[in-house]
Amino acid sequence: MTDLSHTTDVVLGAGSSQRDHSDDRRTMSDDEVQQLTNDTTRLTELTLSRDVTDLRLTQSPEEELLSSAAPRLTEVIADGNPEYNLPVCLKGQYHADKFFGPIAQHPDQYSQFDQHDGLIFQRDSERHILCIPDISIGSRRVREIIISQAHSILAHLGSQKTLYYLRDNVWWPGISADVKAFCDSCHTCATSKSNSTAPYGLLHPLQVPDRPWVIIGMDFVGPLPESRTHTGTFDMICVIIDYFTYMVHLVPSLQTY
C-alpha cells in the first residue's frame, strides 16, 4: 500500500478547492496508483499531439523547412560550406529548369506543388518537400552536391538508404536514377565495402590423360582473309590439341558453318 495523498493534491491542483485536504488524506491501493499514472500519461500524450498538429497547420512551407521538426539537410550543407548557401541560392532559379520552369510561371495550375518566397515545395501528406532545380553552383551541380553530402552523412551506406534519406528532405524528377549513378561511381564505396558474394572455391585442374586423344583442347583462329581450295572457301582455322602428346590438328573452317 502506498501513501500518495501529497501526489493527489498536486495532480488535482492546489487551487481547485479552498478546504484543507489534511483531513481527507487516505491510503491509495496499487490499482488506483497505476490508474492515476496511466491517466496522467495519456493526458500528456494528447496535449503534445495537439500542439504538434496545431504547429503543422499554422506553418508556411518555408517555416516548416526551417523549423526544428523539418528536414535539415540543406542547413547542414550550408553550415559545412557557406559558399553553397542552401536553400537561399535556389530562390528565383527554377525558371532555368525544364521541369520546374512551367511550375514557377504558373504555380496555380499545379496542385501538387506550392511556391513560397521564390522556392518550390512538393506536397507530401502534411509535409512540404523542397524541390531542387537542375542548376549549378560554380562548377558543380546542386543535385550532385546534395547527393554527395547526404551519402557522406550516412557513412556510405549505399544507394537505397541514401535515396530514403534524400526523399525525406528534397525531391526532383529522376532522383532515384541520379542517386544510383552517384553511388555506383563512389570511389570510397568501391574500395572499402566488403565483398558480399560467396567465397571462391578451390581450383579443379584437368585430369592427367593416360593415352593420346582422351582429353583435347579446341580453339578458333580468325577471322582471316578468305582462301579457296578444291574443297571450298574458308576464313577460319579450327585448332585441335591433344593434351597427352600435344599433337596439333589444323582444320579449315568458316564463321558461318
Backbone as CSV, one residue per row, in Angstrom:
resi,resn,N_x,N_y,N_z,CA_x,CA_y,CA_z,C_x,C_y,C_z
1,MET,0.847,-1.201,0.000,0.000,0.000,0.000,0.881,1.249,0.000
2,THR,0.512,2.282,-0.797,1.338,3.474,-0.974,0.550,4.710,-0.575
3,ASP,1.198,5.587,0.165,0.566,6.836,0.569,0.861,7.900,-0.465
4,LEU,-0.162,8.285,-1.277,0.021,9.276,-2.332,-0.878,10.481,-2.091
5,SER,-1.127,10.806,-0.857,-2.013,11.925,-0.587,-1.435,13.229,-1.092
6,HIS,-0.092,13.407,-0.920,0.524,14.642,-1.416,0.532,14.676,-2.935
7,THR,0.796,13.528,-3.574,0.787,13.457,-5.037,-0.589,13.767,-5.600
8,THR,-1.647,13.286,-4.903,-3.017,13.546,-5.340,-3.321,15.027,-5.297
9,ASP,-2.847,15.721,-4.252,-3.078,17.158,-4.156,-2.415,17.904,-5.296
10,VAL,-1.218,17.475,-5.693,-0.508,18.168,-6.769,-1.216,17.969,-8.105
11,VAL,-1.648,16.720,-8.403,-2.307,16.428,-9.671,-3.621,17.166,-9.797
12,LEU,-4.424,17.219,-8.705,-5.726,17.866,-8.758,-5.599,19.386,-8.776
13,GLY,-4.451,19.900,-8.318,-4.248,21.349,-8.332,-4.537,21.947,-6.982
14,ALA,-3.595,22.788,-6.538,-3.746,23.367,-5.199,-4.894,24.340,-5.154
15,GLY,-5.229,24.965,-6.291,-6.302,25.956,-6.303,-7.651,25.396,-6.626
16,SER,-7.808,24.095,-6.732,-9.103,23.523,-7.101,-10.096,23.564,-5.960
17,SER,-9.635,23.724,-4.753,-10.543,23.761,-3.596,-9.867,24.539,-2.489
18,GLN,-10.657,25.262,-1.693,-10.128,26.060,-0.594,-10.098,25.306,0.723
19,ARG,-10.651,24.092,0.758,-10.719,23.389,2.021,-9.433,22.641,2.285
20,ASP,-9.199,22.314,3.519,-7.981,21.635,3.943,-8.095,20.153,3.620
21,HIS,-7.088,19.663,2.891,-7.096,18.254,2.493,-6.461,17.353,3.538
22,SER,-5.946,17.911,4.578,-5.271,17.077,5.575,-6.210,16.102,6.240
23,ASP,-7.520,16.492,6.318,-8.477,15.586,6.945,-8.940,14.495,5.985
24,ASP,-8.734,14.720,4.630,-9.256,13.776,3.649,-8.201,12.806,3.168
25,ARG,-7.012,12.875,3.738,-5.948,12.001,3.264,-6.283,10.543,3.549
26,ARG,-5.997,9.718,2.514,-6.238,8.301,2.693,-5.167,7.537,1.939
27,THR,-5.068,6.295,2.175,-4.076,5.442,1.519,-4.680,4.846,0.254
28,MET,-3.948,5.010,-0.903,-4.434,4.509,-2.192,-3.893,3.116,-2.425
29,SER,-4.711,2.318,-3.097,-4.273,0.966,-3.433,-3.344,1.003,-4.642
30,ASP,-2.665,-0.114,-4.875,-1.756,-0.181,-6.025,-2.499,-0.023,-7.344
31,ASP,-3.720,-0.554,-7.447,-4.501,-0.398,-8.680,-4.850,1.058,-8.931
32,GLU,-5.189,1.790,-7.878,-5.512,3.203,-8.047,-4.286,4.009,-8.453
33,VAL,-3.126,3.651,-7.912,-1.882,4.322,-8.296,-1.596,4.099,-9.771
34,GLN,-1.749,2.864,-10.245,-1.498,2.558,-11.642,-2.475,3.281,-12.559
35,GLN,-3.754,3.364,-12.164,-4.754,4.049,-12.961,-4.446,5.541,-13.061
36,LEU,-4.033,6.133,-11.938,-3.697,7.549,-11.939,-2.493,7.835,-12.833
37,THR,-1.500,6.948,-12.802,-0.322,7.109,-13.654,-0.687,7.015,-15.131
38,ASN,-1.532,6.043,-15.479,-1.959,5.883,-16.869,-2.735,7.100,-17.364
39,ASP,-3.626,7.634,-16.532,-4.411,8.807,-16.927,-3.511,10.020,-17.159
40,THR,-2.532,10.207,-16.277,-1.616,11.344,-16.436,-0.797,11.223,-17.712
41,THR,-0.314,10.008,-17.998,0.473,9.796,-19.217,-0.357,10.028,-20.462
42,ARG,-1.608,9.542,-20.454,-2.481,9.720,-21.613,-2.793,11.187,-21.858
43,LEU,-3.024,11.947,-20.777,-3.303,13.370,-20.910,-2.105,14.118,-21.486
44,THR,-0.903,13.742,-21.061,0.317,14.385,-21.591,0.485,14.108,-23.074
45,GLU,0.269,12.848,-23.496,0.407,12.497,-24.908,-0.601,13.244,-25.770
46,LEU,-1.845,13.381,-25.299,-2.850,14.100,-26.070,-2.495,15.575,-26.204
47,THR,-1.951,16.164,-25.163,-1.566,17.577,-25.210,-0.439,17.806,-26.204
48,LEU,0.585,16.934,-26.161,1.707,17.067,-27.091,1.270,16.860,-28.534
49,SER,0.376,15.868,-28.758,-0.108,15.599,-30.109,-0.879,16.782,-30.654
50,ARG,-1.683,17.420,-29.807,-2.448,18.589,-30.244,-1.526,19.753,-30.589
51,ASP,-0.475,19.955,-29.805,0.461,21.053,-30.069,1.180,20.848,-31.397
52,VAL,1.614,19.588,-31.697,2.309,19.318,-32.950,1.385,19.515,-34.140
53,THR,0.112,19.076,-34.006,-0.855,19.232,-35.093,-1.130,20.700,-35.370
54,ASP,-1.311,21.485,-34.286,-1.556,22.919,-34.464,-0.371,23.595,-35.133
55,LEU,0.858,23.164,-34.788,2.048,23.753,-35.389,2.110,23.471,-36.874
56,ARG,1.800,22.222,-37.301,1.848,21.873,-38.716,0.800,22.625,-39.512
57,LEU,-0.391,22.869,-38.907,-1.465,23.533,-39.628,-1.192,25.013,-39.807
58,THR,-0.422,25.642,-38.918,-0.189,27.077,-38.972,1.116,27.437,-39.657
59,GLN,2.005,26.455,-39.933,3.286,26.753,-40.541,3.164,26.927,-42.056
60,SER,3.899,27.897,-42.590,4.055,28.008,-44.039,5.122,27.020,-44.488
61,PRO,5.227,26.718,-45.797,6.262,25.780,-46.261,7.665,26.194,-45.847
62,GLU,7.979,27.507,-45.913,9.326,27.937,-45.542,9.553,27.793,-44.046
63,GLU,8.520,28.110,-43.233,8.663,27.948,-41.780,8.834,26.490,-41.409
64,GLU,8.117,25.598,-42.121,8.268,24.172,-41.854,9.671,23.702,-42.207
65,LEU,10.215,24.219,-43.319,11.562,23.834,-43.736,12.596,24.248,-42.701
66,LEU,12.383,25.408,-42.059,13.354,25.935,-41.110,13.048,25.576,-39.669
67,SER,11.939,24.872,-39.408,11.588,24.520,-38.037,12.437,23.359,-37.558
68,SER,12.409,23.125,-36.244,13.233,22.060,-35.659,12.733,20.687,-36.047
69,ALA,11.432,20.562,-36.430,10.886,19.259,-36.785,11.062,18.937,-38.252
70,ALA,11.502,19.896,-39.069,11.618,19.695,-40.508,12.981,19.128,-40.864
71,PRO,13.106,18.553,-42.056,14.421,18.073,-42.505,15.434,19.205,-42.533
72,ARG,16.677,18.944,-42.145,17.696,19.973,-42.036,18.889,19.711,-42.936
73,LEU,18.721,18.916,-43.993,19.855,18.578,-44.847,20.445,19.818,-45.497
74,THR,19.597,20.727,-46.004,20.112,21.922,-46.667,20.887,22.804,-45.695
75,GLU,20.435,22.870,-44.446,21.160,23.661,-43.453,22.493,23.018,-43.114
76,VAL,22.521,21.697,-43.054,23.777,21.003,-42.786,24.793,21.305,-43.882
77,ILE,24.340,21.290,-45.148,25.237,21.572,-46.265,25.706,23.019,-46.219
78,ALA,24.782,23.953,-45.930,25.151,25.358,-45.883,26.120,25.648,-44.738
79,ASP,25.912,25.005,-43.592,26.823,25.207,-42.461,28.197,24.629,-42.756
80,GLY,28.243,23.504,-43.468,29.523,22.888,-43.779,30.313,23.665,-44.808
81,ASN,29.603,24.312,-45.758,30.270,25.100,-46.793,29.394,26.316,-47.099
82,PRO,29.654,27.454,-46.477,28.810,28.652,-46.679,28.746,29.106,-48.130
83,GLU,29.640,28.638,-48.978,29.616,29.033,-50.388,28.324,28.599,-51.063
84,TYR,27.764,27.459,-50.641,26.560,26.946,-51.280,25.315,27.719,-50.839
85,ASN,25.217,28.086,-49.550,24.124,28.912,-49.039,22.752,28.364,-49.425
86,LEU,22.532,27.083,-49.147,21.233,26.464,-49.425,20.269,26.744,-48.281
87,PRO,18.960,26.923,-48.550,18.323,26.922,-49.880,18.212,28.305,-50.523
88,VAL,18.888,29.310,-49.930,18.743,30.680,-50.434,19.196,30.784,-51.885
89,CYS,20.239,30.030,-52.258,20.769,30.120,-53.621,19.788,29.582,-54.660
90,LEU,18.726,28.871,-54.230,17.756,28.318,-55.172,16.648,29.308,-55.527
91,LYS,16.527,30.387,-54.765,15.435,31.327,-54.984,15.556,31.975,-56.362
92,GLY,14.452,31.919,-57.110,14.416,32.529,-58.427,15.169,31.787,-59.508
93,GLN,15.658,30.571,-59.219,16.441,29.809,-60.179,15.641,28.699,-60.863
94,TYR,14.372,28.558,-60.506,13.579,27.458,-61.062,13.225,27.669,-62.533
95,HIS,13.276,28.896,-63.021,12.944,29.145,-64.423,13.967,28.520,-65.363
96,ALA,15.195,28.285,-64.866,16.225,27.682,-65.709,16.077,26.173,-65.835
97,ASP,15.167,25.576,-65.087,14.961,24.127,-65.116,13.774,23.811,-66.027
98,LYS,13.940,22.790,-66.883,12.883,22.441,-67.837,11.624,21.955,-67.146
99,PHE,11.798,21.199,-66.035,10.629,20.645,-65.354,9.954,21.686,-64.457
100,PHE,10.744,22.400,-63.668,10.170,23.340,-62.702,9.878,24.707,-63.300
101,GLY,10.364,24.992,-64.537,10.097,26.283,-65.149,8.615,26.589,-65.294
102,PRO,7.824,25.684,-65.908,6.380,25.949,-66.007,5.695,26.060,-64.646
103,ILE,6.162,25.302,-63.664,5.553,25.375,-62.330,5.823,26.733,-61.705
104,ALA,7.028,27.265,-61.899,7.353,28.576,-61.350,6.550,29.683,-62.018
105,GLN,6.229,29.522,-63.313,5.471,30.541,-64.035,3.980,30.479,-63.732
106,HIS,3.446,29.267,-63.559,2.007,29.114,-63.312,1.798,28.168,-62.123
107,PRO,2.120,28.586,-60.914,2.007,27.679,-59.755,0.572,27.286,-59.436
108,ASP,-0.401,28.110,-59.831,-1.791,27.790,-59.530,-2.313,26.634,-60.354
109,GLN,-1.603,26.245,-61.429,-2.049,25.142,-62.280,-1.506,23.787,-61.820
110,TYR,-0.691,23.765,-60.782,-0.075,22.515,-60.300,-0.432,22.343,-58.824
111,SER,-1.403,21.469,-58.583,-1.912,21.308,-57.223,-0.943,20.560,-56.310
112,GLN,0.029,19.832,-56.879,0.962,19.064,-56.059,2.153,19.893,-55.585
113,PHE,2.214,21.160,-56.003,3.360,21.989,-55.656,2.886,23.311,-55.068
114,ASP,3.700,23.871,-54.184,3.476,25.189,-53.610,4.704,26.053,-53.876
115,GLN,4.471,27.320,-54.119,5.567,28.257,-54.304,5.503,29.305,-53.216
116,HIS,6.651,29.506,-52.540,6.679,30.465,-51.436,8.062,31.096,-51.369
117,ASP,8.078,32.412,-51.457,9.323,33.173,-51.309,10.404,32.695,-52.281
118,GLY,10.012,32.424,-53.520,10.979,32.041,-54.537,11.395,30.589,-54.514
119,LEU,10.819,29.772,-53.627,11.128,28.346,-53.520,9.893,27.527,-53.868
120,ILE,10.090,26.366,-54.468,9.001,25.462,-54.825,9.067,24.251,-53.915
121,PHE,7.922,23.852,-53.373,7.814,22.724,-52.469,6.828,21.717,-53.026
122,GLN,7.129,20.455,-52.859,6.198,19.390,-53.227,5.377,19.001,-52.009
123,ARG,4.074,18.894,-52.189,3.199,18.494,-51.092,3.283,16.994,-50.880
124,ASP,3.587,16.606,-49.655,3.684,15.192,-49.293,2.944,14.999,-47.987
125,SER,1.674,14.581,-48.084,0.824,14.446,-46.907,0.752,15.799,-46.203
126,GLU,1.215,15.878,-44.953,1.181,17.124,-44.201,2.495,17.888,-44.280
127,ARG,3.469,17.350,-45.006,4.784,17.989,-45.094,4.981,18.630,-46.464
128,HIS,5.977,19.492,-46.544,6.362,20.119,-47.797,7.833,19.807,-48.047
129,ILE,8.112,19.169,-49.199,9.468,18.753,-49.551,10.060,19.785,-50.510
130,LEU,11.253,20.262,-50.202,11.911,21.259,-51.038,12.299,20.645,-52.381
131,CYS,11.955,21.302,-53.474,12.303,20.846,-54.819,13.633,21.479,-55.246
132,ILE,14.463,20.678,-55.908,15.802,21.118,-56.300,15.852,21.235,-57.819
133,PRO,16.070,22.439,-58.364,16.202,22.584,-59.824,17.563,22.097,-60.300
134,ASP,17.651,21.846,-61.590,18.901,21.366,-62.184,19.757,22.573,-62.572
135,ILE,20.444,23.138,-61.572,21.304,24.300,-61.795,22.672,24.000,-61.203
136,SER,23.596,24.893,-61.416,24.967,24.714,-60.940,25.353,25.841,-59.996
137,ILE,26.214,25.505,-59.031,26.853,26.492,-58.173,28.344,26.404,-58.456
138,GLY,28.866,27.400,-59.131,30.253,27.315,-59.562,30.405,26.257,-60.640
139,SER,31.240,25.282,-60.375,31.490,24.213,-61.345,30.752,22.921,-61.000
140,ARG,29.933,22.932,-59.949,29.255,21.709,-59.511,27.746,21.883,-59.599
141,ARG,27.056,20.812,-59.935,25.601,20.817,-59.963,25.064,20.726,-58.540
142,VAL,23.970,21.442,-58.293,23.390,21.461,-56.948,22.942,20.063,-56.539
143,ARG,22.346,19.329,-57.465,21.860,17.988,-57.133,23.009,17.061,-56.764
144,GLU,24.126,17.179,-57.475,25.291,16.345,-57.164,25.859,16.701,-55.795
145,ILE,25.837,17.992,-55.440,26.312,18.423,-54.119,25.448,17.817,-53.030
146,ILE,24.128,17.864,-53.211,23.203,17.361,-52.182,23.346,15.851,-52.032
147,ILE,23.437,15.117,-53.148,23.607,13.663,-53.060,24.919,13.323,-52.373
148,SER,25.982,14.034,-52.718,27.294,13.769,-52.123,27.278,13.988,-50.619
149,GLN,26.663,15.083,-50.175,26.613,15.372,-48.737,25.752,14.355,-47.995
150,ALA,24.598,14.000,-48.570,23.734,13.008,-47.921,24.419,11.647,-47.837
151,HIS,25.115,11.260,-48.898,25.825,9.978,-48.910,26.933,9.963,-47.861
152,SER,27.602,11.087,-47.660,28.654,11.166,-46.645,28.074,11.172,-45.238
153,ILE,26.944,11.853,-45.038,26.304,11.883,-43.713,25.917,10.481,-43.280
154,LEU,25.461,9.663,-44.218,25.060,8.286,-43.910,26.240,7.325,-43.905
155,ALA,27.466,7.824,-44.011,28.676,6.994,-43.956,28.690,5.951,-45.064
156,HIS,28.259,6.349,-46.267,28.334,5.493,-47.454,27.577,4.171,-47.253
157,LEU,26.332,4.274,-46.795,25.537,3.071,-46.539,24.968,2.446,-47.804
158,GLY,25.025,3.128,-48.926,24.512,2.540,-50.154,23.448,3.410,-50.788
159,SER,23.095,3.083,-52.021,22.167,3.920,-52.781,20.746,3.888,-52.219
160,GLN,20.304,2.741,-51.711,18.926,2.634,-51.229,18.700,3.493,-49.995
161,LYS,19.597,3.408,-49.015,19.455,4.218,-47.790,19.681,5.686,-48.088
162,THR,20.591,5.999,-49.006,20.803,7.394,-49.394,19.546,7.963,-50.035
163,LEU,18.877,7.167,-50.869,17.651,7.616,-51.522,16.542,7.845,-50.503
164,TYR,16.379,6.939,-49.524,15.359,7.117,-48.488,15.595,8.405,-47.710
165,TYR,16.853,8.677,-47.386,17.176,9.885,-46.621,16.899,11.148,-47.447
166,LEU,17.267,11.125,-48.713,17.053,12.289,-49.560,15.572,12.569,-49.766
167,ARG,14.773,11.526,-49.947,13.346,11.729,-50.197,12.638,12.358,-49.005
168,ASP,13.189,12.239,-47.823,12.628,12.911,-46.651,13.040,14.375,-46.584
169,ASN,13.957,14.796,-47.441,14.473,16.153,-47.386,14.212,16.954,-48.652
170,VAL,14.484,16.353,-49.814,14.389,17.081,-51.082,13.753,16.174,-52.132
171,TRP,13.422,16.780,-53.292,12.852,15.999,-54.392,13.167,16.688,-55.706
172,TRP,13.365,15.881,-56.740,13.409,16.347,-58.128,13.116,15.138,-59.016
173,PRO,12.644,15.335,-60.237,12.352,14.191,-61.119,13.629,13.452,-61.479
174,GLY,13.589,12.109,-61.399,14.767,11.297,-61.701,15.740,11.188,-60.554
175,ILE,15.301,11.453,-59.332,16.210,11.406,-58.183,16.739,9.991,-57.945
176,SER,15.917,8.975,-58.195,16.355,7.592,-57.968,17.524,7.231,-58.879
177,ALA,17.416,7.543,-60.176,18.494,7.229,-61.114,19.753,8.014,-60.793
178,ASP,19.608,9.283,-60.382,20.781,10.101,-60.052,21.509,9.546,-58.836
179,VAL,20.764,9.123,-57.816,21.392,8.581,-56.604,22.109,7.272,-56.914
180,LYS,21.479,6.414,-57.699,22.120,5.139,-58.035,23.395,5.349,-58.847
181,ALA,23.348,6.270,-59.816,24.534,6.530,-60.623,25.664,7.101,-59.774
182,PHE,25.340,7.970,-58.836,26.382,8.551,-57.977,26.998,7.488,-57.073
183,CYS,26.163,6.669,-56.434,26.678,5.651,-55.518,27.483,4.587,-56.258
184,ASP,27.078,4.261,-57.478,27.838,3.283,-58.263,29.225,3.802,-58.626
185,SER,29.373,5.110,-58.735,30.663,5.698,-59.084,31.450,6.180,-57.866
186,CYS,30.931,5.922,-56.653,31.601,6.390,-55.434,32.887,5.586,-55.218
187,HIS,34.027,6.279,-55.183,35.322,5.606,-55.020,35.443,4.992,-53.638
188,THR,34.931,5.684,-52.618,35.032,5.156,-51.245,34.263,3.854,-51.100
189,CYS,33.061,3.797,-51.663,32.271,2.563,-51.580,32.961,1.425,-52.325
190,ALA,33.552,1.736,-53.477,34.178,0.689,-54.289,35.415,0.108,-53.630
191,THR,36.132,0.915,-52.830,37.390,0.446,-52.247,37.266,-0.071,-50.824
192,SER,36.205,0.343,-50.117,36.120,-0.020,-48.698,35.047,-1.043,-48.380
193,LYS,34.069,-1.221,-49.255,32.998,-2.169,-48.960,33.493,-3.601,-49.137
194,SER,33.103,-4.459,-48.207,33.474,-5.865,-48.310,32.664,-6.559,-49.388
195,ASN,33.232,-7.639,-49.924,32.565,-8.399,-50.977,31.441,-9.228,-50.374
196,SER,30.245,-9.099,-50.939,29.075,-9.807,-50.409,28.824,-11.140,-51.108
197,THR,29.649,-11.495,-52.075,29.455,-12.759,-52.775,30.055,-13.910,-51.968
198,ALA,29.676,-15.120,-52.326,30.210,-16.305,-51.646,31.706,-16.445,-51.956
199,PRO,32.487,-16.999,-51.031,33.927,-17.162,-51.286,34.172,-18.115,-52.442
200,TYR,35.242,-17.852,-53.158,35.578,-18.690,-54.295,36.038,-20.069,-53.815
201,GLY,35.712,-21.088,-54.590,36.116,-22.450,-54.241,37.535,-22.756,-54.694
202,LEU,37.949,-23.994,-54.467,39.286,-24.421,-54.864,39.335,-24.682,-56.361
203,LEU,40.529,-24.584,-56.916,40.706,-24.874,-58.326,40.548,-26.367,-58.594
204,HIS,40.019,-26.688,-59.754,39.843,-28.082,-60.153,40.616,-28.317,-61.455
205,PRO,41.871,-28.729,-61.365,42.665,-28.932,-62.578,42.151,-30.120,-63.387
206,LEU,42.490,-30.091,-64.672,42.070,-31.178,-65.553,42.784,-32.488,-65.174
207,GLN,42.100,-33.554,-65.406,42.689,-34.869,-65.139,43.839,-35.140,-66.120
208,VAL,44.912,-35.739,-65.609,46.062,-36.072,-66.461,45.693,-37.269,-67.342
209,PRO,45.765,-37.114,-68.689,45.370,-38.229,-69.576,46.393,-39.370,-69.512
210,ASP,45.931,-40.597,-69.749,46.818,-41.763,-69.726,47.092,-42.318,-71.116
211,ARG,46.479,-41.731,-72.156,46.741,-42.160,-73.530,46.334,-41.014,-74.457
212,PRO,46.803,-41.048,-75.722,46.533,-39.947,-76.647,45.046,-39.796,-76.969
213,TRP,44.669,-38.559,-77.226,43.340,-38.163,-77.695,42.206,-38.512,-76.727
214,VAL,42.539,-38.656,-75.453,41.485,-38.813,-74.441,40.947,-37.441,-74.026
215,ILE,41.871,-36.504,-73.838,41.490,-35.124,-73.485,42.101,-34.203,-74.532
216,ILE,41.256,-33.367,-75.120,41.721,-32.448,-76.163,41.269,-31.030,-75.839
217,GLY,41.915,-30.057,-76.495,41.506,-28.662,-76.425,41.242,-28.132,-77.806
218,MET,40.260,-27.225,-77.909,39.881,-26.676,-79.224,39.826,-25.157,-79.127
219,ASP,40.211,-24.504,-80.214,40.122,-23.052,-80.311,40.030,-22.670,-81.782
220,PHE,39.645,-21.416,-82.014,39.491,-20.933,-83.379,40.383,-19.719,-83.589
221,VAL,40.983,-19.642,-84.750,41.816,-18.514,-85.145,41.115,-17.813,-86.303
222,GLY,40.938,-16.499,-86.199,40.273,-15.759,-87.257,39.385,-14.679,-86.699
223,PRO,38.633,-14.019,-87.555,38.501,-14.289,-88.995,39.745,-13.890,-89.791
224,LEU,40.002,-14.649,-90.818,41.152,-14.466,-91.688,40.684,-14.111,-93.098
225,PRO,41.584,-13.609,-93.938,41.200,-13.401,-95.344,40.760,-14.723,-95.983
226,GLU,39.760,-14.652,-96.804,39.217,-15.871,-97.409,40.276,-16.547,-98.283
227,SER,40.305,-17.861,-98.196,41.196,-18.673,-99.050,40.373,-19.781,-99.687
228,ARG,40.706,-20.098,-100.928,39.944,-21.102,-101.671,40.820,-22.339,-101.899
229,THR,40.226,-23.479,-101.723,40.844,-24.760,-102.039,39.871,-25.567,-102.891
230,HIS,40.252,-26.779,-103.231,39.360,-27.606,-104.045,38.145,-28.082,-103.255
231,THR,38.195,-27.882,-101.895,37.049,-28.313,-101.074,36.129,-27.154,-100.691
232,GLY,36.528,-25.920,-101.016,35.664,-24.801,-100.678,36.431,-23.545,-100.298
233,THR,35.691,-22.566,-99.708,36.244,-21.288,-99.260,36.235,-21.242,-97.737
234,PHE,37.330,-20.768,-97.150,37.471,-20.779,-95.696,38.046,-19.443,-95.210
235,ASP,37.626,-19.029,-93.993,38.163,-17.804,-93.388,38.505,-17.982,-91.907
236,MET,38.448,-19.211,-91.392,38.799,-19.516,-90.004,39.620,-20.798,-89.975
237,ILE,40.388,-20.982,-88.873,41.143,-22.219,-88.647,40.749,-22.780,-87.291
238,CYS,40.316,-23.998,-87.261,39.995,-24.700,-86.012,41.250,-25.455,-85.567
239,VAL,41.703,-25.127,-84.335,42.918,-25.723,-83.797,42.525,-26.772,-82.748
240,ILE,42.990,-28.005,-82.931,42.690,-29.108,-82.014,44.017,-29.636,-81.463
241,ILE,44.134,-29.689,-80.115,45.377,-30.099,-79.459,45.105,-31.309,-78.579
242,ASP,45.961,-32.295,-78.692,45.910,-33.465,-77.812,46.744,-33.170,-76.574
243,TYR,46.112,-33.258,-75.369,46.808,-32.906,-74.137,47.791,-33.982,-73.658
244,PHE,47.804,-35.114,-74.285,48.776,-36.157,-73.896,50.066,-36.024,-74.717
245,THR,49.933,-35.935,-76.033,51.120,-35.845,-76.908,51.360,-34.424,-77.414
246,TYR,50.372,-33.513,-77.199,50.424,-32.150,-77.723,50.525,-32.125,-79.252
247,MET,49.961,-33.126,-79.853,49.833,-33.130,-81.307,48.733,-32.144,-81.696
248,VAL,48.949,-31.421,-82.797,48.028,-30.371,-83.228,47.435,-30.740,-84.585
249,HIS,46.113,-30.542,-84.695,45.424,-30.682,-85.978,44.836,-29.314,-86.329
250,LEU,45.069,-28.857,-87.538,44.524,-27.604,-88.037,43.469,-27.921,-89.082
251,VAL,42.268,-27.473,-88.849,41.139,-27.784,-89.733,40.587,-26.477,-90.277
252,PRO,40.580,-26.261,-91.587,39.980,-25.042,-92.144,38.474,-25.031,-91.919
253,SER,37.963,-23.829,-91.631,36.525,-23.723,-91.331,36.023,-22.341,-91.711
254,LEU,34.739,-22.125,-91.482,34.087,-20.876,-91.791,33.387,-20.306,-90.539
255,GLN,33.213,-18.968,-90.519,32.463,-18.380,-89.405,31.014,-18.787,-89.458
256,THR,30.507,-19.012,-90.631,29.058,-19.254,-90.808,28.750,-20.727,-90.998
257,TYR,29.588,-21.599,-90.494,29.298,-23.029,-90.609,28.009,-23.349,-89.867
